[in-house]
């Protein structure tokens, strides 16, 4: 019996030692795994602090915001008006801006855009020589009295159109570019659709009423040229953003078209800053104003699209249906003053900014699985001067649920949309920029991947055991 008792004691001792060993291993694992959340939490708090610091650097809170006057307080004597900031497309003032009216010679802005764009594309040259055809020679209204067979360069005719609103020069350019004015009209309407203009319809290249076109070349039907102030502003936006050299033509105060001409062409735009020392126009001259186009017919009244830049901010003003030649400039001054006195372009988020709670993304199979991400460009809005920008919100949309190495530095992993509703403005301003990686995610070696897999296996095993109790 004693040998059997000894054997039983040894077996019991071995089982106890085994239990202690297993318990020790489990306890060690528990201690190790319990440190992981704490470390992660500490790291997260550090990242959040970093993000808060970054955000505090990229945005600043201002007080004492300007009280924006109401549109009614401006007492505008117009049928419609729009004030737009062209970079963002923000509309700062809208009075009947979606109602279409005859634009008169503001129609020529589309002709100007198309011709300048074709030159920019290399399809034509400013030095190309245009031979005037019958249609242009018989076009009435504002003109430079071109005769059939006259020859002038595209640039010469373009200046006559932009400065003197010459209808005959405009038709000559349209026919040269498209073969006929009607073919050019199709190009105009196609461009209007591309630009997102919703009410615009062009019947000719000039803005003349159909009945005032040479009878032989009149547009069929009775659908006259119309544009809303909003559509005119959109067209102006494309001009100033796609062709930043527009002022090389539109800001010319006067121009002698031919050497034999007794008088130069005088720019119909009296508000040009260049007129500040001109006796007849200095009362209308406006600081920073360098374009764009006037327009007048009996049906349209007096219209004007003006654009000016001050302190790095450009604004576009459109007024339609004013009562006189002077009135269109008086009303434009009210609109532009409203913009420059009350609004400013403000950088809301700096370039390469981190986004709170999205400082990094997880990249599988990478040496470093946590890759930092930032926005790829700055975000600016036109806002009331002094507006509090602390309420800007950010919403992140990732391109995928998972990312896998290798991943190049600067890779797009998603987008972040910033939104802001300033006090005193009805609209919520939004802008979406890309979210990019700030470092390369290189693929880990096989040993690292193996050890990581083993760690994940035991982590899953422990969690499974833990969930049993």
Buried (B, 14 or more C-beta within 10 A) or exposed (E): EEEEEEEEEEEEEEEEEEEEEEEEEEEEBEEEBEEEEEEEEEEEEEBEEEBEEBBEEBBEEBEEBBEBEEBEEBEBBBBBBBBBBBBBBBBBBBBBBEBBBBBBBBBBBBBBBBBBBBBEEEEBEEEEEBEBBEBBBBBEBBBBEBEEEBEBBBBBBBBBBBBBBBBBBBBBBBBBBBEEBBEBBEBBBEBBEEBEBBBBBBBBBBBBBBEBBBEEBBBEEEEBBBBBBBBBBBBBBBBBEEBEEBBEBBBBBBBEBEEEEEEBBBBBBBBBBBBBEBEEBEEBBBEBBBBBBBBBBEEBBBBBBBBBBBEEBBBBBBBBBBEEEEBBBBBBBBBBEBBBEBBBBBBBBBEBBBBEEBBBBEBBBBBBBEBBBBBBBBBBBBBBBBBBBEEBEBEBEBEEEEBEBEBEEEBEBBBBBBBBBBBBBEEEBBBBBBBBBBBBBBBBEEEEBEEBEEEEEEBEEBEEEEEEE
